[in-house]
């Protein structure tokens, strides 16, 4: 019975990955706003209903990989060393994950352009970051007098800015990086 459940879960994960990959390919090719959920469903060879079973909103298709990044980040904050601040754990996690970004710089820059071109994606990004801020605050047991949202908000800019360290950074991304560094400096 348990192997049957394992197979079912593997099939669900395969379907989720197939849908996400089809969506990413279409978004890279044509931009987020010019792709419909129906087109994603056709490309993934599933129904629109199946797409929505796995991804409640079209924006979730674009940000599907962010969930695993956030979960790993929260684990790093929760499991930080005794006496280590939230900031240090956060910074260590992000920097550890930044190796190899130069190899993916084109994809990251393209994703940033897609986000910048879509009001819906920018809005969803703000929601994700705000939610992450609250989760990070709970995970780090940050007292209510501090502003944990600043860390997560700067983290979104930092995540999209890291490729700039490999020489592909735009002026706008440089500005985000500077704001991020200023914000993180004062965080406990």
C-alpha positions in Angstrom: 0.0 0.0 0.0 2.8 2.5 0.9 4.6 1.8 -2.5 1.3 2.6 -4.2 1.1 6.0 -2.3 4.8 6.6 -3.2 4.0 6.0 -6.9 1.0 8.3 -6.7 3.0 11.0 -5.1 5.8 10.6 -7.7 3.2 10.9 -10.5 1.8 14.0 -9.0 5.3 15.5 -8.7 6.0 14.6 -12.3 2.8 16.3 -13.5 3.6 19.4 -11.4 7.1 19.5 -12.9 5.8 19.0 -16.5 3.3 21.9 -16.1 5.9 24.2 -14.5 8.4 23.4 -17.3 5.9 24.0 -20.0 4.9 27.3 -18.4 8.5 28.4 -18.0 9.3 27.6 -21.6 6.3 29.6 -22.9 7.0 32.6 -20.5 10.7 32.7 -21.7 9.6 32.6 -25.3 6.7 35.1 -25.2 6.6 36.8 -21.9 4.2 36.2 -19.0 1.3 38.4 -20.0 1.2 36.9 -23.6 0.7 33.3 -22.4 -2.6 31.9 -21.3 -3.3 29.1 -18.8 -5.0 27.2 -21.7 -1.7 27.4 -23.7 0.2 26.1 -20.7 -2.3 23.2 -20.3 -2.0 22.3 -24.0 1.8 22.4 -23.9 1.8 20.2 -20.8 -0.9 17.9 -22.2 -3.2 18.4 -19.3 -6.5 20.1 -18.8 -6.8 23.7 -17.5 -8.4 22.3 -14.4 -5.4 20.2 -13.8 -3.1 23.2 -14.1 -5.2 25.0 -11.5 -5.2 21.9 -9.2 -1.4 22.3 -9.0 -1.1 26.1 -9.3 -4.0 28.2 -7.9 -3.0 31.3 -10.0 -1.1 31.9 -13.2 1.5 33.8 -11.3 2.2 30.7 -9.2 3.4 29.0 -12.5 6.1 31.6 -12.8 7.2 31.5 -9.2 6.9 27.7 -8.7 10.6 27.3 -7.9 10.5 30.0 -5.3 8.6 27.7 -2.9 11.5 25.3 -2.5 14.0 28.2 -2.2 11.8 29.8 0.6 11.5 26.5 2.4 15.2 26.0 2.4 15.8 29.6 3.5 13.4 29.2 6.4 15.1 25.9 7.4 18.4 27.8 7.5 17.0 30.5 9.7 15.3 27.9 12.0 18.3 25.7 12.3 20.9 28.5 12.7 23.8 28.0 15.1 23.2 29.0 18.8 23.9 32.7 19.1 23.8 33.3 15.3 21.6 36.2 14.2 18.8 35.8 11.7 20.8 38.2 9.4 23.9 36.0 9.5 22.0 32.8 8.8 20.1 34.6 6.0 23.2 36.0 4.4 25.1 32.7 4.7 22.2 30.8 3.0 21.9 33.3 0.1 25.7 33.5 -0.5 26.0 29.7 -0.4 23.3 29.4 -3.0 24.8 32.1 -5.2 27.6 29.9 -6.5 27.0 29.0 -10.1 24.7 32.0 -10.8 27.1 33.2 -13.4 26.3 30.1 -15.4 22.6 30.9 -15.2 22.9 34.7 -15.6 21.1 34.8 -18.9 18.1 33.0 -17.5 18.0 35.1 -14.4 18.3 38.4 -16.3 15.5 37.2 -18.7 13.3 36.3 -15.6 13.9 39.7 -14.2 12.9 41.3 -17.4 9.7 39.2 -17.5 8.9 40.3 -14.0 9.6 43.9 -14.7 7.3 43.8 -17.7 4.4 42.3 -15.9 2.4 44.3 -13.2 0.8 41.0 -12.2 4.2 39.3 -11.5 5.5 42.4 -9.6 2.4 42.4 -7.5 2.7 38.6 -6.8 6.4 39.0 -6.0 5.5 41.7 -3.3 2.9 39.2 -1.8 5.4 36.4 -1.8 8.1 38.6 -0.2 5.7 39.9 2.4 4.6 36.4 3.3 8.2 35.3 3.5 9.0 38.1 5.8 6.3 37.0 8.2 7.5 33.3 8.0 11.1 34.4 8.5 10.0 36.4 11.6 8.2 33.4 13.1 11.1 31.1 12.2 13.7 33.4 13.7 11.5 34.4 16.6 12.2 38.0 15.9 10.5 40.2 18.4 7.6 42.4 17.2 9.5 45.6 17.7 11.8 44.8 14.8 10.9 44.9 11.1 11.6 41.5 9.6 9.9 42.6 6.4 12.9 44.6 5.5 15.1 41.5 5.4 12.7 39.6 3.2 12.0 42.6 0.9 15.7 43.2 0.5 16.1 39.5 -0.1 13.9 39.5 -3.2 16.1 42.3 -4.6 19.2 40.5 -3.5 18.1 37.2 -5.2 17.5 39.0 -8.5 20.7 41.1 -8.1 23.3 38.4 -7.4 23.9 37.8 -11.1 25.1 41.4 -11.2 28.1 40.3 -9.2 29.0 38.3 -12.3 29.0 41.5 -14.5 25.4 41.5 -15.9 23.9 43.8 -13.4 21.7 46.7 -14.6 21.7 50.1 -12.9 18.3 49.3 -11.4 19.6 46.1 -9.9 22.7 47.9 -8.5 20.4 50.2 -6.8 18.5 47.3 -5.3 21.7 45.7 -4.1 22.8 48.9 -2.4 19.4 49.2 -0.6 19.6 45.6 0.4 23.1 46.0 1.8 22.1 49.1 3.8 18.9 47.3 5.1 20.7 44.1 6.1 23.5 45.9 7.9 21.2 47.1 10.7 19.3 43.9 11.1 20.0 41.8 14.2 
